[in-house]
Amino acid sequence: MRSPPAYLSSLTEFQRSVLLKAAEIPAGEVRPYGWIAKEIGKPGAVRAVGSALARNPVPVIIPCHRVVRSDGTLGRYSLGEDSNKEVLLEAEGLPL
């Protein structure tokens, strides 16, 4: 197994897996927290996925803003105000 990027080395294996999966979400698209949980083989860990995303040390590089609630609402954002998440998604061409 390759070493994680330096900016992820202080995180747990679970947190890294969440962030690496979030990094796969294309610009202008979103996925629910549950999608990440299923994709990393932890379908019951939806809340833990949210907690891992909140610890994202590089929130624009790893696009945690592309992860939303299962009902499609944006949810919270690690860079402060939830409107920041909306601004980033709109800049990527996602109509909200």
N, CA, C and O atoms as a MOPAC input file, in Angstrom:
PM7 MOZYME 1SCF
protein

 N      0.84600 1    -1.18300 1     0.00000 1
 C      0.00000 1     0.00000 1     0.00000 1
 C      0.89200 1     1.24800 1     0.00000 1
 O      1.85300 1     1.34100 1     0.76400 1
 N      0.55900 1     2.18300 1    -0.85700 1
 C      1.31200 1     3.42800 1    -0.91900 1
 C      1.05100 1     4.26600 1     0.32400 1
 O      0.00400 1     4.15900 1     0.96300 1
 N      2.01300 1     5.08600 1     0.64400 1
 C      1.83600 1     6.01300 1     1.76200 1
 C      0.82600 1     7.07500 1     1.35600 1
 O      0.78400 1     7.47700 1     0.19300 1
 N      0.01100 1     7.53600 1     2.30400 1
 C     -0.96000 1     8.58600 1     1.96900 1
 C     -0.22900 1     9.90200 1     1.71200 1
 O      0.89300 1    10.09300 1     2.18300 1
 N     -0.85700 1    10.80100 1     0.97100 1
 C     -0.24400 1    12.11900 1     0.80500 1
 C      0.03100 1    12.73900 1     2.17400 1
 O     -0.70100 1    12.48300 1     3.13000 1
 N      1.07000 1    13.54100 1     2.26800 1
 C      1.48100 1    14.12000 1     3.55500 1
 C      0.33700 1    14.82300 1     4.26000 1
 O      0.23100 1    14.74600 1     5.48400 1
 N     -0.51500 1    15.50100 1     3.52200 1
 C     -1.60000 1    16.24900 1     4.16200 1
 C     -2.68700 1    15.34500 1     4.73500 1
 O     -3.58100 1    15.82900 1     5.43100 1
 N     -2.62900 1    14.04900 1     4.46000 1
 C     -3.57900 1    13.10100 1     5.04200 1
 C     -2.93200 1    12.16200 1     6.05600 1
 O     -3.62000 1    11.33600 1     6.65500 1
 N     -1.64200 1    12.27500 1     6.25200 1
 C     -0.93300 1    11.31000 1     7.08400 1
 C     -1.33900 1    11.33100 1     8.55700 1
 O     -1.17000 1    10.33000 1     9.25300 1
 N     -1.86500 1    12.43700 1     9.03700 1
 C     -2.25800 1    12.50600 1    10.44800 1
 C     -3.66400 1    11.94800 1    10.69600 1
 O     -4.11100 1    11.88600 1    11.84200 1
 N     -4.35500 1    11.54800 1     9.63900 1
 C     -5.71500 1    11.04900 1     9.76600 1
 C     -5.73000 1     9.53200 1     9.91600 1
 O     -4.75700 1     8.85400 1     9.58300 1
 N     -6.83500 1     9.01400 1    10.41600 1
 C     -6.99500 1     7.56500 1    10.52000 1
 C     -7.21000 1     6.97000 1     9.12900 1
 O     -7.50300 1     7.68900 1     8.17300 1
 N     -7.06200 1     5.66700 1     9.03000 1
 C     -7.29500 1     4.98300 1     7.75600 1
 C     -8.72500 1     5.23000 1     7.27000 1
 O     -8.95000 1     5.45300 1     6.08000 1
 N     -9.68600 1     5.19000 1     8.19000 1
 C    -11.08600 1     5.44900 1     7.82700 1
 C    -11.23500 1     6.86400 1     7.27000 1
 O    -11.83900 1     7.05300 1     6.21400 1
 N    -10.69500 1     7.85000 1     7.96600 1
 C    -10.80700 1     9.23600 1     7.50300 1
 C    -10.17100 1     9.40500 1     6.13100 1
 O    -10.72800 1    10.08000 1     5.26500 1
 N     -9.02100 1     8.80400 1     5.93200 1
 C     -8.36100 1     8.88400 1     4.61900 1
 C     -9.22300 1     8.25300 1     3.53700 1
 O     -9.34600 1     8.80600 1     2.44400 1
 N     -9.82400 1     7.09800 1     3.82800 1
 C    -10.65400 1     6.43700 1     2.81300 1
 C    -11.85400 1     7.30200 1     2.43600 1
 O    -12.24100 1     7.35400 1     1.26800 1
 N    -12.44300 1     7.97800 1     3.41900 1
 C    -13.56100 1     8.88100 1     3.14900 1
 C    -13.10600 1    10.02200 1     2.24300 1
 O    -13.75500 1    10.32600 1     1.24200 1
 N    -12.00000 1    10.64100 1     2.59500 1
 C    -11.53700 1    11.79800 1     1.82800 1
 C    -11.08400 1    11.40500 1     0.42400 1
 O    -11.32500 1    12.14400 1    -0.53100 1
 N    -10.44200 1    10.27300 1     0.29000 1
 C    -10.02500 1     9.83200 1    -1.04100 1
 C    -11.23100 1     9.50200 1    -1.91600 1
 O    -11.20100 1     9.74500 1    -3.12200 1
 N    -12.27700 1     8.95900 1    -1.33100 1
 C    -13.50000 1     8.69500 1    -2.09300 1
 C    -14.16900 1    10.01600 1    -2.48000 1
 O    -14.64900 1    10.14900 1    -3.60500 1
 N    -14.21000 1    10.98200 1    -1.58200 1
 C    -14.78700 1    12.29100 1    -1.90400 1
 C    -14.01700 1    12.95300 1    -3.04700 1
 O    -14.60100 1    13.67000 1    -3.85900 1
 N    -12.72600 1    12.71300 1    -3.10700 1
 C    -11.89500 1    13.29900 1    -4.16100 1
 C    -12.27900 1    12.76800 1    -5.54200 1
 O    -11.94000 1    13.38600 1    -6.55100 1
 N    -12.96900 1    11.65400 1    -5.60400 1
 C    -13.38900 1    11.07000 1    -6.88500 1
 C    -14.65900 1    11.70700 1    -7.44800 1
 O    -14.99600 1    11.47100 1    -8.60800 1
 N    -15.35900 1    12.49900 1    -6.66100 1
 C    -16.60500 1    13.11000 1    -7.13100 1
 C    -16.25800 1    14.21400 1    -8.12900 1
 O    -15.53300 1    15.14800 1    -7.78600 1
 N    -16.76400 1    14.11800 1    -9.35400 1
 C    -16.42600 1    15.11800 1   -10.37500 1
 C    -16.97900 1    16.50600 1   -10.04600 1
 O    -18.00200 1    16.64200 1    -9.37400 1
 N    -16.29300 1    17.50700 1   -10.52500 1
 C    -16.76100 1    18.88600 1   -10.36700 1
 C    -18.15400 1    19.01200 1   -10.97400 1
 O    -18.44000 1    18.44500 1   -12.02900 1
 N    -19.01200 1    19.76300 1   -10.28900 1
 C    -20.36700 1    19.97500 1   -10.76900 1
 C    -21.33400 1    18.86700 1   -10.41900 1
 O    -22.49600 1    18.90000 1   -10.82500 1
 N    -20.86200 1    17.87600 1    -9.66200 1
 C    -21.72000 1    16.77800 1    -9.22400 1
 C    -21.65400 1    16.65900 1    -7.71300 1
 O    -20.69700 1    17.11200 1    -7.08400 1
 N    -22.67700 1    16.04500 1    -7.13600 1
 C    -22.70400 1    15.80500 1    -5.69800 1
 C    -23.05600 1    14.34500 1    -5.44500 1
 O    -23.61600 1    13.66700 1    -6.30600 1
 N    -22.71700 1    13.87700 1    -4.25200 1
 C    -23.07300 1    12.53800 1    -3.79400 1
 C    -23.48200 1    12.64800 1    -2.33200 1
 O    -22.97000 1    13.50400 1    -1.61100 1
 N    -24.40400 1    11.78800 1    -1.88300 1
 C    -24.78800 1    11.80900 1    -0.46900 1
 C    -23.73800 1    11.13200 1     0.41900 1
 O    -22.93300 1    10.32300 1    -0.04300 1
 N    -23.77300 1    11.48300 1     1.68400 1
 C    -22.86600 1    10.87300 1     2.66500 1
 C    -22.96400 1     9.34900 1     2.61000 1
 O    -21.95400 1     8.65300 1     2.71600 1
 N    -24.18100 1     8.83600 1     2.44300 1
 C    -24.39200 1     7.39400 1     2.38600 1
 C    -23.68900 1     6.73800 1     1.21600 1
 O    -23.27400 1     5.58400 1     1.32000 1
 N    -23.54300 1     7.44000 1     0.10600 1
 C    -22.82500 1     6.90100 1    -1.05000 1
 C    -21.37800 1     6.62900 1    -0.67600 1
 O    -20.83600 1     5.56800 1    -0.98500 1
 N    -20.75400 1     7.59700 1    -0.00800 1
 C    -19.36500 1     7.40800 1     0.40700 1
 C    -19.27000 1     6.22300 1     1.36200 1
 O    -18.38500 1     5.37800 1     1.22600 1
 N    -20.18600 1     6.16300 1     2.32800 1
 C    -20.16200 1     5.06300 1     3.30500 1
 C    -20.23700 1     3.70500 1     2.59700 1
 O    -19.48000 1     2.79200 1     2.92700 1
 N    -21.14000 1     3.57100 1     1.63500 1
 C    -21.26700 1     2.30600 1     0.89900 1
 C    -20.02300 1     2.02600 1     0.06400 1
 O    -19.53100 1     0.89800 1     0.03400 1
 N    -19.52300 1     3.04300 1    -0.60800 1
 C    -18.36500 1     2.87200 1    -1.49600 1
 C    -17.10600 1     2.42000 1    -0.75300 1
 O    -16.27500 1     1.70900 1    -1.31700 1
 N    -16.96500 1     2.82600 1     0.49400 1
 C    -15.77700 1     2.43300 1     1.25500 1
 C    -16.03100 1     1.17800 1     2.08700 1
 O    -15.19100 1     0.77600 1     2.89100 1
 N    -17.20100 1     0.56200 1     1.88500 1
 C    -17.51100 1    -0.69000 1     2.57000 1
 C    -18.00100 1    -0.55100 1     3.99300 1
 O    -17.93800 1    -1.50400 1     4.76900 1
 N    -18.49000 1     0.63200 1     4.34600 1
 C    -19.01000 1     0.88800 1     5.69500 1
 C    -20.40600 1     1.51100 1     5.60000 1
 O    -20.58800 1     2.65800 1     6.00900 1
 N    -21.39200 1     0.78200 1     5.07100 1
 C    -22.70500 1     1.38400 1     4.81100 1
 C    -23.42000 1     1.94000 1     6.03400 1
 O    -24.29500 1     2.79400 1     5.89100 1
 N    -23.07900 1     1.49100 1     7.21000 1
 C    -23.72400 1     2.00200 1     8.42100 1
 C    -23.01000 1     3.18500 1     9.04700 1
 O    -23.40300 1     3.65300 1    10.11600 1
 N    -21.97300 1     3.67100 1     8.39800 1
 C    -21.13000 1     4.71300 1     8.99600 1
 C    -21.36500 1     6.10200 1     8.40900 1
 O    -20.42300 1     6.87500 1     8.23600 1
 N    -22.61800 1     6.41400 1     8.10400 1
 C    -22.93200 1     7.69000 1     7.46700 1
 C    -22.51900 1     8.87600 1     8.33700 1
 O    -21.92700 1     9.82800 1     7.82800 1
 N    -22.81100 1     8.83900 1     9.60800 1
 C    -22.42000 1     9.95300 1    10.50200 1
 C    -20.90700 1    10.05100 1    10.62900 1
 O    -20.35800 1    11.15200 1    10.68300 1
 N    -20.23500 1     8.91900 1    10.67600 1
 C    -18.77900 1     8.93300 1    10.75400 1
 C    -18.16400 1     9.52200 1     9.48900 1
 O    -17.11200 1    10.16000 1     9.54200 1
 N    -18.82100 1     9.30700 1     8.35600 1
 C    -18.37100 1     9.92900 1     7.10400 1
 C    -18.42400 1    11.44900 1     7.24800 1
 O    -17.48100 1    12.14700 1     6.87700 1
 N    -19.52600 1    11.95100 1     7.78600 1
 C    -19.64500 1    13.39300 1     8.00800 1
 C    -18.55700 1    13.91700 1     8.92800 1
 O    -17.99800 1    14.98800 1     8.68800 1
 N    -18.26100 1    13.18200 1     9.96100 1
 C    -17.20400 1    13.59100 1    10.89400 1
 C    -15.83900 1    13.59400 1    10.21800 1
 O    -15.02500 1    14.48700 1    10.45600 1
 N    -15.58700 1    12.59300 1     9.37200 1
 C    -14.31200 1    12.53600 1     8.65100 1
 C    -14.19200 1    13.71100 1     7.68500 1
 O    -13.12400 1    14.31100 1     7.56700 1
 N    -15.27300 1    14.04000 1     7.00100 1
 C    -15.25100 1    15.17300 1     6.07800 1
 C    -15.01000 1    16.48200 1     6.82100 1
 O    -14.35900 1    17.38700 1     6.29800 1
 N    -15.52700 1    16.58000 1     8.02500 1
 C    -15.32300 1    17.79200 1     8.82600 1
 C    -13.85800 1    17.96800 1     9.21700 1
 O    -13.43200 1    19.07900 1     9.53200 1
 N    -13.08500 1    16.88600 1     9.19800 1
 C    -11.65700 1    16.94800 1     9.53900 1
 C    -10.76300 1    17.10000 1     8.30500 1
 O     -9.54000 1    17.00200 1     8.40500 1
 N    -11.36200 1    17.33400 1     7.17000 1
 C    -10.61900 1    17.47800 1     5.91900 1
 C     -9.59700 1    18.61200 1     6.05100 1
 O     -9.98400 1    19.76800 1     6.21900 1
 N     -8.29500 1    18.30000 1     5.97600 1
 C     -7.28800 1    19.34600 1     6.14200 1
 C     -7.09800 1    20.21300 1     4.89900 1
 O     -6.45100 1    21.25800 1     4.96200 1
 N     -7.66000 1    19.78200 1     3.77000 1
 C     -7.51800 1    20.53300 1     2.51300 1
 C     -8.87400 1    20.57400 1     1.79900 1
 O     -9.04500 1    19.92900 1     0.76500 1
 N     -9.83900 1    21.33000 1     2.34400 1
 C    -11.21600 1    21.25000 1     1.86900 1
 C    -11.47600 1    21.68600 1     0.43400 1
 O    -12.49900 1    21.28600 1    -0.12400 1
 N    -10.64600 1    22.45300 1    -0.18000 1
 C    -10.89000 1    22.78700 1    -1.57800 1
 C    -10.20200 1    21.76300 1    -2.48600 1
 O    -10.71400 1    21.44600 1    -3.55900 1
 N     -9.06000 1    21.25300 1    -2.06500 1
 C     -8.35400 1    20.23300 1    -2.84500 1
 C     -9.12900 1    18.92100 1    -2.83100 1
 O     -9.32500 1    18.29800 1    -3.87400 1
 N     -9.56200 1    18.50900 1    -1.65800 1
 C    -10.45800 1    17.35300 1    -1.55000 1
 C    -11.85000 1    17.94300 1    -1.35700 1
 O    -12.15900 1    18.49300 1    -0.30000 1
 N    -12.68700 1    17.82300 1    -2.38500 1
 C    -13.94800 1    18.56500 1    -2.45000 1
 C    -15.07400 1    18.04100 1    -1.56600 1
 O    -16.05900 1    17.49400 1    -2.06100 1
 N    -14.92200 1    18.21100 1    -0.26800 1
 C    -15.97900 1    17.75500 1     0.63700 1
 C    -17.27300 1    18.55100 1     0.43000 1
 O    -18.34100 1    18.14200 1     0.88600 1
 N    -17.16600 1    19.69800 1    -0.26600 1
 C    -18.37100 1    20.47900 1    -0.55100 1
 C    -19.30100 1    19.75500 1    -1.52600 1
 O    -20.45700 1    20.14600 1    -1.68400 1
 N    -18.81100 1    18.71700 1    -2.17000 1
 C    -19.62800 1    17.94700 1    -3.11700 1
 C    -20.41100 1    16.82400 1    -2.45200 1
 O    -21.06100 1    16.03100 1    -3.13200 1
 N    -20.35200 1    16.75300 1    -1.13800 1
 C    -21.08400 1    15.72000 1    -0.40100 1
 C    -22.27400 1    16.38300 1     0.28700 1
 O    -22.12500 1    17.37200 1     1.00500 1
 N    -23.46100 1    15.81600 1     0.05000 1
 C    -24.70400 1    16.40600 1     0.53800 1
 C    -25.51000 1    15.38600 1     1.33500 1
 O    -25.16900 1    14.20400 1     1.38400 1
 N    -26.56500 1    15.85600 1     1.94800 1
 C    -27.46600 1    14.96900 1     2.69000 1
 C    -28.26900 1    14.10900 1     1.72400 1
 O    -28.36900 1    14.42600 1     0.53800 1
 N    -28.83500 1    13.03700 1     2.22500 1
 C    -29.59000 1    12.11100 1     1.37400 1
 C    -30.83400 1    12.75600 1     0.76500 1
 O    -31.32400 1    12.29700 1    -0.26700 1
 N    -31.34900 1    13.81400 1     1.39300 1
 C    -32.52100 1    14.49200 1     0.83800 1
 C    -32.13300 1    15.57700 1    -0.17600 1
 O    -32.99500 1    16.29500 1    -0.68200 1
 N    -30.83800 1    15.68900 1    -0.46700 1
 C    -30.36700 1    16.65600 1    -1.45400 1
 C    -30.00100 1    18.01800 1    -0.88900 1
 O    -29.43300 1    18.84800 1    -1.59900 1
 N    -30.31600 1    18.26400 1     0.38600 1
 C    -29.93200 1    19.53800 1     0.97800 1
 C    -28.42500 1    19.53000 1     1.20800 1
 O    -27.81100 1    18.47000 1     1.33200 1
 N    -27.84200 1    20.71000 1     1.26400 1
 C    -26.39600 1    20.81500 1     1.29000 1
 C    -25.74000 1    20.31400 1     2.56700 1
 O    -24.68300 1    19.68800 1     2.49800 1
 N    -26.31000 1    20.56000 1     3.69200 1
 C    -25.67000 1    20.17100 1     4.94600 1
 C    -24.59200 1    21.16000 1     5.35100 1
 O    -24.44700 1    22.22300 1     4.74700 1
 N    -23.85700 1    20.80800 1     6.35700 1
 C    -22.83400 1    21.70700 1     6.90700 1
 C    -21.57500 1    21.67600 1     6.06700 1
 O    -21.38500 1    20.80200 1     5.22100 1
 N    -20.70200 1    22.67300 1     6.32700 1
 C    -19.45600 1    22.76200 1     5.57400 1
 C    -18.31600 1    23.13300 1     6.49400 1
 O    -18.45500 1    23.99900 1     7.35800 1
 N    -17.19200 1    22.47400 1     6.30500 1
 C    -16.05600 1    22.64100 1     7.20900 1
 C    -15.39800 1    24.02000 1     7.14300 1
 O    -14.69400 1    24.40900 1     8.07500 1
 N    -15.61600 1    24.75400 1     6.06700 1
 C    -15.01200 1    26.08500 1     5.95300 1
 C    -15.92000 1    27.19200 1     6.47100 1
 O    -15.86600 1    28.32500 1     5.99200 1
 N    -16.73800 1    26.86600 1     7.43300 1
 C    -17.55700 1    27.90900 1     8.04800 1
 C    -18.97100 1    27.90700 1     7.52300 1
 O    -19.63400 1    26.87000 1     7.49200 1
 N    -19.42300 1    29.05500 1     7.11700 1
 C    -20.82100 1    29.21000 1     6.73300 1
 C    -21.21800 1    28.24900 1     5.62600 1
 O    -20.46100 1    28.00800 1     4.68500 1
 N    -22.42400 1    27.70400 1     5.75700 1
 C    -22.92400 1    26.76000 1     4.77000 1
 C    -23.02300 1    27.38900 1     3.38900 1
 O    -22.96400 1    26.68300 1     2.38200 1
 N    -23.17400 1    28.71600 1     3.32900 1
 C    -23.27200 1    29.38800 1     2.03400 1
 C    -21.97700 1    29.23800 1     1.23700 1
 O    -22.00500 1    29.33100 1     0.01000 1
 N    -20.84700 1    29.00900 1     1.90300 1
 C    -19.58800 1    28.77800 1     1.18800 1
 C    -19.68400 1    27.52200 1     0.33000 1
 O    -19.15000 1    27.48400 1    -0.77800 1
 N    -20.35000 1    26.51300 1     0.82800 1
 C    -20.55000 1    25.27000 1     0.08600 1
 C    -21.38100 1    25.56000 1    -1.16600 1
 O    -21.07600 1    25.07000 1    -2.25300 1
 N    -22.41800 1    26.34800 1    -1.00100 1
 C    -23.28000 1    26.71700 1    -2.11500 1
 C    -22.50200 1    27.49800 1    -3.17700 1
 O    -22.65200 1    27.24200 1    -4.37200 1
 N    -21.68300 1    28.43700 1    -2.75000 1
 C    -20.88800 1    29.24500 1    -3.67500 1
 C    -19.94500 1    28.35700 1    -4.48500 1
 O    -19.83500 1    28.52200 1    -5.70000 1
 N    -19.26600 1    27.41900 1    -3.82800 1
 C    -18.34600 1    26.52300 1    -4.52800 1
 C    -19.07400 1    25.64400 1    -5.54500 1
 O    -18.59200 1    25.45500 1    -6.66200 1
 N    -20.21900 1    25.11300 1    -5.16500 1
 C    -20.97200 1    24.26100 1    -6.08400 1
 C    -21.49300 1    25.04900 1    -7.27900 1
 O    -21.45400 1    24.56700 1    -8.41100 1
 N    -21.97500 1    26.24800 1    -7.02900 1
 C    -22.44600 1    27.08800 1    -8.13800 1
 C    -21.29000 1    27.46700 1    -9.06000 1
 O    -21.47700 1    27.54400 1   -10.27400 1
 N    -20.11600 1    27.70100 1    -8.51700 1
 C    -18.93300 1    28.02700 1    -9.33200 1
 C    -18.53900 1    26.84800 1   -10.22200 1
 O    -17.94500 1    27.04000 1   -11.28200 1
 N    -18.86900 1    25.63500 1    -9.79200 1
 C    -18.58600 1    24.44000 1   -10.58900 1
 C    -19.68000 1    24.15900 1   -11.62300 1
 O    -19.59500 1    23.19500 1   -12.38400 1
 N    -20.70800 1    25.01100 1   -11.64100 1
 C    -21.76300 1    24.86900 1   -12.63100 1
 C    -22.96700 1    24.07400 1   -12.18100 1
 O    -23.81200 1    23.72400 1   -13.00400 1
 N    -23.06800 1    23.78000 1   -10.89600 1
 C    -24.20800 1    23.03500 1   -10.37900 1
 C    -25.33500 1    24.00600 1   -10.07000 1
 O    -25.18000 1    24.86200 1    -9.19900 1
 N    -26.46600 1    23.89800 1   -10.75900 1
 C    -27.58300 1    24.79800 1   -10.44800 1
 C    -28.23800 1    24.40800 1    -9.13000 1
 O    -28.62300 1    23.25500 1    -8.93800 1
 N    -28.36000 1    25.36400 1    -8.23100 1
 C    -28.98000 1    25.06300 1    -6.93100 1
 C    -30.33300 1    25.71800 1    -6.82100 1
 O    -31.00500 1    25.57800 1    -5.79900 1

